[in-house]
Amino acid sequence: MAFFEPKMREILEQNCTDDEDCNFFDCFSRCDLRVNKCGAQRVNNNLQVICDKIFRHWFSAPLKSSAVSFQLQLQLQEAVQECADPGVPSGNTRRDAPSVFWKLRRLLRATLRELQEAEK
């Protein structure tokens, strides 16, 4: 499901008693207990959702192919974990997303290169 930003804000700004009340599918917000309303800003981003729902399952165990070095597999697992759960309590994920994106891109491209070299 996809929504434009104004609609997402409308959906997220609902009454709440805790942060769990502020989750809408894969979009998370925080509950402001002073006014019992969810914040309009998401505390996660789409890259985190992809890392959590897709990449974490793909890269949580060692890859079946031994063509990818153990060191690269370990770096990829760590990057996916960092992406999915950055541990940013302030919710400032917009600032961190680009650096995680480029790290993942570099590691995925390196994995692809190693797999292509093994096929030769």
Salt bridges, closest charged atoms under 4 A:
GLU5 OE2 - ARG9 NE 3.93
GLU10 OE2 - LYS7 NZ 3.27
ASP19 OD2 - ARG30 NH1 3.83
ASP26 OD1 - LYS53 NZ 3.47
ASP32 OD2 - ARG34 NH2 2.91
ASP52 OD1 - ARG56 NH2 2.89
GLU82 OE1 - LYS103 NZ 2.77
ASP96 OD1 - ARG95 NH1 3.30
GLU117 OE2 - LYS120 NZ 3.27
